Amino acid sequence: MGIRLPGKKLRRSLSGHKEVNSAPLDVPKGHFPVYVGESQKKRFIVPLSYLSRPSFQDLLSQAEEEFGFGHPMGGLTIPCNEEVFLNLIDG
């Protein structure tokens, strides 16, 4: 399952895959998992290049200020609406 972005493909993955050496099996090199959602979290695999985007950096800063980064799911959790997230990274 995936969402097409210009030149990139953002994939939503299924949580619960077994991990080997703390590296999820479904995360390709050059990508990282992000959990997005307010109550129901969905896992997305995003390219590392997104970390250099000002809009993504702003979203991370807002999430850190409001919620911190210590979440029980582990990994990077962004507690915002999924649609807002998709619109933000698409633009």
N, C-alpha and C positions, 0 to 999 in steps of 0.2 A: 504494500500500500504506500502511496507517495503523493506528494503535492509538488507540482512542477513550478520551479522558479526559473527566471531567465538564466539559462546555462547551468543550473544546479537542480538537484532533486532533493527535496526535504522529505525524509521518510518518517512515518510514525511507526514505532516498533511495538511489539508485544512485550510487556514486562514479564519477568519470571523466567527468562532464559537463564540457563546455567552459565556461570562465569568460571573462567580458568585464569588463575594468577591475577585476580581482580580486574581482568579485562573482559567486558561483555563480548560474547561471541558475535553478536549482530552489529557491532560498531566497527565500521571500516576505518582503516588508518586515515588520519586527517579529519576525523569527526568526533563528536562527543554527544552523550545523551543529555537531554533536558526534559524535566518533568514540568508540564504546563497545565494550569487549571486552578480554579478557586476551591472547589470541594472535591470534584472527581479529577484526578491527575491523569494526563495522557503523556506518554513518553515519545519524544521526537529525537531523531538523530540529525544533528546539524553540522555543517562544515565548520572547521576551526576558523576559517576566514571570517565568519560572522562576528568573532570577538573583536575584530578591528572596525566594525561598523558603528558609527556614532549612535544610531538608533538602538542597536542591541546593547551597547555599553550603558546608555541611559536607562534602559529597561532593567539591566542587572543592578545598577546603582539604586534605582527605586525599590527593587525587590529587597536589596540588602538593607536599606534604610528602614523600610517598613516591617520586614519580616525576619531579617538576618538570613544566614545560609545554613543554619543547623536544623535540618528537616529529617524526620524519621525514614524517609524513603532513600536517603543517601543521594549522592549525586547533586546536580544543580537543579533546584526547584524554583520555578517562577510562578508565584500565585496570582496569575492574571487570567482573564477570560481567554479561552483558546482562539477565538476569532480575532481578538485584539492582537494576540501574539502573531498570528498568521498574517494579518494586515501589516503589522509593523515590520516583520522581516521581509515581506514581499516588496516593501517600498523603500 
